[in-house]
Amino acid sequence: MLHKGLVVAAAAAGLWVAAKTTHLGSYAGTLWSQVRTEGKRQISTKFEIQRARHEVAQLDKDISGMIRPIAEYKAALQQLDKDIRQGQANINDRRDTLLRLTRELESKPGFVTVAGRQITGEKAKAALERDFEGFQRLERHVDSLKKLQDAKQQSLEAAQEQLAKLISKKREFEVRLAQLETDEETLQIASLGNKMAVDDNRASAIEAALAEIEQRQNVRRAELELASGDLISDVLSAPSRRPASDLASMKAYLEGAPKD
């Protein structure tokens, strides 16, 4: 009974650990996904464009890596074509020689001329059979060369097509990157304009500061004008006030004044 209880407890503990582990794994995966998403948001678009341009530039290495195999395929095809043409010429020459000998041996002659030598008909027939086997081997060899040529030609065409697609794709990427860079500059300019239009408080503060600076300069300018003496000279050159006259003097003056 005790043993059974221990087994049940161990199973329960295992299930609890599994559940906790599953939740922790889920939490960790969700957290990592969120960190990656937030990290991407923090990276500037301009940086991403530069990174994409770097990756596009790396395509040049892929293009260079494809050029060498294509060149090797072309060189191999040229050699195969040369070997096939030479083999076909040998086949044609041997066919003519064997056909001529075969026709001579049909009449069962005692001697025939082979390669400028007189030999018996039996030896000529044995040589004919041996040369005929060699002729057939040469035909099979040329046929295998032709099949190899076809296979290499197909591989060459496939490689050339892949290279053309890669070059076209690289040019497409370059055009798209150029457009994205132009769009990014336009968006930055528009964003700058929006910030200037929205931030009225800062503009008002700048306007007030400039007005205060202008006022201070006007006061300083007036102080300098006063210090230069122009205003003081004007004050000193003004007519001085005379002491007031008594009534008798004023009357005498007025009575003695010429009348119109």
Helices and strands as residue ranges (DSSP letters): H 2-42, H 45-105, E 111-114, E 117-120, H 121-198, H 200-227, H 230-236, H 247-256
